[in-house]
Amino acid sequence: MADTNSSDLNAHKKTYASFLKLLKWSTIALAVLMVFLYVVINP
């Protein structure tokens, strides 16, 4: 079985948390963009 390094695990957790934050804000930005485009295109 592979030897797990705690600092390596902490780096993975930090990277995953950053990924989730980026995913959340990207989804919010896309939703706002879709609403904006709907308002602009459909008078």
ZITA-V259257 format. One record per helix or strand. SS is the DSSP state (helix for helix, strand for strand). FROM is the first residue (numbers start at 1). LEN is the number of residues. If there is no record, write none. Layout:
ss->{SS,SS}
from->{FROM,FROM}
len->{LEN,LEN}
//
This chain:
ss->{helix}
from->{6}
len->{36}
//
